[in-house]
Amino acid sequence: MKVAIVQFAPLPPAPSPSPDDADQQPLPSEYNLRRAHDFARQAAAQGADLVCFPEYFLSGVVADRSHWHLAQYPHTHAHLASSASHAQATHWLSTFQSLARELRVDIQVGTIVERAVDEGGRELEREVEVVDDETGESRTEKRPVLENVATYVDWDGNVVGRYKKRNLWWPEKEYLCEGTDEHQVFDTRFGKVGMLVCWDLAWSRSFTPLVLQSAALILAPTYWTALDAGPEGLRHNPRSEEEYLQALIRTRASENECALVFTNVGAPASWSPGDPVGNEEGRIGGSGVCVPFKGKIASAKGPQEELLLVDVDLSILEDARKVYGVRRDLIHKLKQRKELPDWVVE
């Protein structure tokens, strides 16, 4: 299969525009959406079977309250968007469903922040204790339940896989809620596929359910930057996050007998190393594909925005499973402890 990795460089989010501003420029999210579609078209024209985008690739990181209006409704409740002032009128996922049908490619739609709703379509809320920075007084306020969701769309435009990020990076816990559904594997025309998001990579146990379900291909959209190390980590090693990431993706592919497609956010294409302007977040890129035995078989040239086409031969996984036997041994140990889930097919 030919995988297209889009190391996309989104514009940062903007506050909700005033409805009275008739001359407003296109929102950054609208610009990001248009460019993402352009990349998908380029990839399809070059023979891609699957196109992968990074985390937060349309909205940017929505940490600030003024950016929460960018959260979408789940695609199953897209009709609610037209009646809500805070939601985008254009449902982003629906546009990728149409694009997949048009281009005849599968698309891993990075992640989109969604507003959780109940069965009746009512938005869910949670109570959060907030401490005033100036007075030190605490109060309780209601906030929307926001979830970071990765989606897989097949070439017929069907949503065949959804995953709500379970392991949140600690700053995300201020504005996101972790997913509670178990990690799932779904069938595609290329084989069994699973999805993880960013900080999930740091948790080896995130891969266990995927291994038990014989995932051949694991897709990992991320928004991982050099600044995630904080001033403490950067003081020890300015390249600590880059080195950590590369070690993780190589190790996870081998120890879980899978092909791992890692798609990270990119710096603007015009940015050059040593110039802080245009890459204030310290985007490090590093996107690529790792497989057992061979390690990283393809990699982005640098941190800048790039479209990377990779030929992936999944037959190598048969040899990895024969040599390492990770899934075989894991099933054996769980059976001995009488802890093997009912959904595991031996």
Secondary structure as UniProt FT lines:
FT   STRAND          2..7
FT   TURN            19..20
FT   TURN            22..23
FT   HELIX           28..45
FT   TURN            46..47
FT   STRAND          50..52
FT   TURN            55..59
FT   HELIX           65..70
FT   HELIX           75..83
FT   TURN            85..86
FT   HELIX           92..103
FT   STRAND          106..115
FT   TURN            119..120
FT   STRAND          125..131
FT   TURN            133..135
FT   STRAND          138..144
FT   STRAND          146..153
FT   TURN            155..156
FT   STRAND          159..164
FT   HELIX           170..174
FT   STRAND          185..188
FT   TURN            189..190
FT   STRAND          191..195
FT   HELIX           198..202
FT   HELIX           204..206
FT   HELIX           208..212
FT   TURN            213..214
FT   STRAND          217..222
FT   HELIX           226..229
FT   HELIX           230..236
FT   TURN            238..239
FT   HELIX           240..255
FT   TURN            256..257
FT   STRAND          259..264
FT   TURN            269..270
FT   TURN            273..274
FT   TURN            277..278
FT   TURN            280..281
FT   STRAND          288..291
FT   TURN            292..294
FT   STRAND          295..299
FT   STRAND          306..311
FT   TURN            314..315
FT   HELIX           316..324
FT   HELIX           326..336
FT   TURN            337..338
FT   TURN            342..343
//
